[in-house]
């Protein structure tokens, strides 16, 4: 593939100085190991190559790396103030009733008590009810099973965030 066929946003990401590229990746996912692995594989010829590298890096994350990645995510229903990314991703909770928000807070706390980390789900496009139902369903999982679900959900979130990063003109 020639550089002229690389999408402008991806070409810009490939051309970023290492520190800036690391910062952009770390904003997409708080795992240092994941960001370093994606950084080391630059340049990418196509967005699909970047997404595949993300998936491969996500599959190799240790439990500690996953914990670091999860620490970068606010609880569902409580996006970080001034963080447009978490607000946009959790838009399904924005219009939720006070009753649903209170239920979600309770479920988040119960989940965090059981697993030691926030309930993590790719919230993009999901309603508050769908997220509530998911936490109710997943709270019964064994920790090992839940860790693999979290890995999958993080991978989906990372793909969405990477797409936003490289598809901007």
N, C-alpha and C positions, 0 to 999 in steps of 0.2 A: 504494500500500500504506500502511496506517495504522501508526502506531508500535505499536499494540496487537498487530499481527500479527507484529512483528519478534520472533524468538526471544529469550528473556531473555539468553542468553550474548552474542548479537550486539548487543543493545541496550546491554549493559554495556560491550562493546568500543567501540561508537560513542560512549558517554558518557565514556570515559576521557580524562583530561587528556592533552594532546598528547605530553608526555614519556613518560608511562606507556604510551600506545598504541604509541609508537615502540619502546620497550623490549620490549613484548610481541611486536611484529612482528620485531624484530631477533633475538629469541630463536628465532623460527620459522625465520628465514633471515638469515644474517650479511651479506647484501648491503644496504648502506646505500641504494643507488639503488632497490632493490625495496621496502624498507620505507618510504622517503619517498613513493614513488608510491602505495602502498596507503593511507598516512596521508592524503595529499592528497585522496583520493577518498571519504573518509568524509563522511557516514554511509552505511552500506550497508543497504538495505531487506531483503535476504535473504542467507543464507549463499552462495547461488549467485552473487550479485553480487560478493561478496568473492573467491570462487574464480576468477571470470572476470577480475577485476582482477589477481589474482595471476598467472594465465596470461599475460595481456597484458604485464605488467611483466617476467615471466621471458623472454618472447620478445624483448624489447627490450634485455636486459642486454648490455653490451659484454663482451669477453673479460676485461677487468680486473674488471668487476662479478661475472662468473662465478667468477673466481679468489677474490675476496673471499668469495663465498657458500660455495665449497668449503672455504675455510680454517676455516669453522665446524664442519666435520664430521670426527669422528675416524675413523681407519682401521677397516674392517670387522674385527671380532674383538677390537678394543681400544677399547671405549667409554670415554669420559672418566670417571674415578673420581668418584662422587658425582653423575653426570648421569643422572637417571632417564629422560630422553627418549632418549638414545642407547642406553642399556641396554635399554629397552623395544623400540626399533626393531630392535635387533640381537639380539633374543632367540633367533633361529634359530641363532646361533653359540654361545649359552650352553651348550647340551648337546653341542656338537661334541666329537669325540675330540681328544686331544692331537695326534694325527697331522694331522687336518684343520686344527686351529688353527695348527700349524707350517707347513703347506702354504699356508694363507691369508696368514700373515705373509710368507712368501717371495714369493708372488704380489703382495701389496700393495707390497712393496719394488720388485719388477721393474716393476710398473705405474707407480709413482711415479717411478722412474728414467726411464721412457720419456716420460711425459706431464707430469711436474713437479707433480703434485697427487695427492691421495688417490684411490683407486678409489671412485667414488660410485655407489651403487645404492639404490633404494627398497627397503630390507631388510625392511620390515614384511611379515610373513607368509611370508617366504622361509626355507628351511632353509640350513644352512651349506653343504651340497653344492650347492644351487642358486646360492648366491653365489659359490662357488669356480668352478663351471662358467661363470658369467657373466664373471668376471674373465679366465678362460682364453680365452674367446671374444673378449672386447673388447680384449685386449692387442694383438691383431693389427691393430686399426683404425688408420686414418690420424688424425693429431691433429685435423683439422677435423671428421671424422666423429664422433670420440669426444667432442669438445666439444658437439656437438648432442645426442648421447645423454645426456651429463651434464646438459645443459639440461632435457631431458625428465624425467630421473630427479629432478632438483631440484624441478621443477614438481610431481611426484607427492608428494614428501616435504612440500613446502610446503602442498599441499592437506590432507594428513593432519594436519599440525601446526595449520593454521588451523581445521580442523574441531574439533580438541580445544580450541582457544582459544574458539571461539564457540558450541560446543554444550554447554558446561558450564552447568548451571542455577545 
